[in-house]
Amino acid sequence: MEVSGQTEDLLAGALRGEGRPVRFRRGQALFIEGDLADRVFVIERGWVLISSVAPGGREIVLGLRGPGDVIGDLSALDGAPRSATALAVGEVEATVAPGAALTRVLGDAAAAMELLRVLASRLRDADRKRLEFAALDTLGRVAWRLQELGEQFGEDTADGIEVELPLSQEQLASWCGASREATVKALAALRTLGCISTGRRTVLIRDPQALRRHASGAV
């Protein structure tokens, strides 16, 4: 899991001071579920897929992390094995720091309190998302994920918000908790409705307000 906002800036800066730059090739794991945690990562460039394996052996996509995100922080804090796998979707550049660097920066009371606030906010947001996500159909789930990516990593252009989407259709479907076929139909519907247009590994959000309405189940 990653932290965000001012705390992330503080942590990322401290980790960069104690870490070293590392490049990961496409398909290479930054860490693997079940590993013991001894490193923390700041993503500088590229995308990292966070996933876990369900009891039946199916890969479940948990999230997509991009530039500026800190990953591997919770395992470094509590010493528990990694709860997920982090896989480089394409070429990834990251700063890799020892887990002890994270605990050292949290020796600052202000940083520690801010991290607690972020963690509490993250838990509340996760509860809200579970409730809302359970009430949405596949189109709403896909819209939700695209909106989320647009807010976190989108770039404003003259035509809308452009988002890099370095996921296969199967991975996007897993992230949305839907079948591949249903996810493809949802993307087609959002295109027809004028909410988005799609290119090779990119999505252009043409109508953010309409996409938001579909993501909230308001239409």
Order of alpha helices (4+ residues) and beta strands (2+ residues): alpha-beta-beta-beta-beta-beta-beta-alpha-beta-beta-alpha-alpha-alpha-beta-beta-alpha-alpha-beta-beta-alpha
